[in-house]
């Protein structure tokens, strides 16, 4: 198993996406990249800890590659908005890849450069690519949030449309129970 760590907005939204991919064994919501030890959700939301909301993804590289995870990462959020995803605003919602080794860094940089050069977005990509640091799991109530709270208004109006779009685009990469 290998680990990927991505910040691409609210972890409630993005956790639900990565959990459905074949080869992904575990997705844990957490905080990374900041300077406060064991931060709380309230502290991270204050914007003073330096942490981003992230997903720590444990995956089987024989089933899904890091490159495929990067593709899902780039295509399921807006990497051109600084410290913002939709109505979620603040440094904790920044677009960031925390790489665990040199190969991940190189792949992330290459993909970002190619995507930026392709003209796929009207604005430059602002996604940061940083070494993995200071990761802390989020509180238990954040884990499996969409699965456990799918009828909650935020999930119904924000998470559900993102998940539905993801399922259409990546239907060949879904676990059988989500196909």
N, C-alpha and C positions, 0 to 999 in steps of 0.2 A: 504494500500500500504506500501511496505517496500523499502529500498534502499540498493544497493550493489555498491561498488566502487572498480574497478579493473584497474590496469595498466598492459598492456600486449603488449607494442610496440606502434607503431603509432596509434593514435586514429582514423585516417581516415579509417584504415583497420578494427579495431575491432568494431567501432561503427556500421558499416554495418552488422556485424554478429549478434550482440545482438538485433538490431532493428527488426530482422525477427522472433524472438522467441515469441510463444504464451505466453501471460501473462506479457510480457514486455510492459509497458505503455509509457515509455519515456527513451531515452538514450541521455545524454548530455555529450559532450566532454569538458574536463577541465584539470586543473592542481591541484595536491595535494601533500602534504608531504614536502613542501619546507618552506623557511624562508622569502620569499619576498611577500609582500602584493600585490594583484591584478597584478600578473606578465603578461607580454605580451608574445606572442609566440616567438618573437625574444629573449627576456630575457631567457625564458625556454630553447630554443635551444642553448643558450650560455653555458649551463651546470653549471651556477653559482648560480642558485636560489634554488637548492635542490628539485625542483618539478619534478614529473613524469607526463607524459601525461596519463590521466585516463579517464575512463567512469564512470559517475554516472548514475546508472540504477535504475529506479523506476519500481517495478514489483508487481504483485498480487501473494502473496504466496499461494493462493487457486488454482492458475492455474500452476505456475512454482515455484519450491522450490529453496531455496538458494543452496542446494546441486546440483541441476540441473544446476544452473548458474555456480557453481564451475566447474562442468564437462565441460561445454562449454569453460570456461576460460582456463582450463588446456589443453584441446585438440585443441585449436585454436592458440597456440603460442608455442615457445620453451622455457620452464621454466628453461633450463639448461645453458642458455647464460647470462652472467652478463653484464648488461647495453647494450644490443644489441638484436635486432630482425631483421634478414636478413641484409640488407644494412644500416639499421637505427642504428647508434651507438651513445651512450651517456647515461648519467645517467637518462635523461628524458624518455628513452625507457626501463627502468628497469621493470622486472616482479615483481609486488607487489599487494598484497591484502590489502586494507584499511578496517579493520573491524569496524562496527558500534556498536557492542555489544558483550558480552561475548560468546553468542551462535555462532555468525559468526566466532569469533576467534577460538573457539574449533573445529568447522566444517572444517575450512580452515587448521588448524594444522593437524587434523586427516587425511584429504584427502591428504595433502602433504606427510605426513609420509607413508601412505599406497601406494601412487603412487611411491614414492622413493624406498620403499622396494620391489615393484613389479618387478623392473628391466625394466620397460617400456622405460626408457631412458638410454643411454649409459653413461651418466654423471650425477652427483648429481644435484638435483633441487636447484636452487639458489633463488627462489621466496621469497621475503620478506613478512612477515605478520606483519602489523603495525596498530596501532590505527588510525582511521580516523582523519585527521587534515588538516587545512589550504587549503580547497578546494575553487577553483575559476573557474567559467565557462570560457571556451575558447572564443575567439572572434567569432562573429556571422558567419563569413565565414567558420569556421571549423565545424559548426553544419550541420548535414545531408550531409556531404561532398561527399560521394559516390553517394547518390541519386541525388545531384545537379551537380556533375562533373564526372559522370561515364565514359565519353569518354576521359577524360584527360589522358595523357600517364601513370602517376603513378597509376591511378585507373585501367586502362586497363591491365597493366602488373603486378601489385603487389596486388591490392585489389581484382580485379575480380577473379583470381585463388583461393584466400583464401575463398571468398564468395561461389564460386562454390563447393569447397571441403566441406565446412561447410554444405551446403544444402544437399549434398549426405549423409553425416554422420548423420545429425540431422533432416532428412526429417519428422520424426514423431513429431517434436517439433516446426515446422514452422507455422506461421500464414497462413491462407488460401490463401492470395494474393501472397505468396511466394512459395507455394507448386507446 
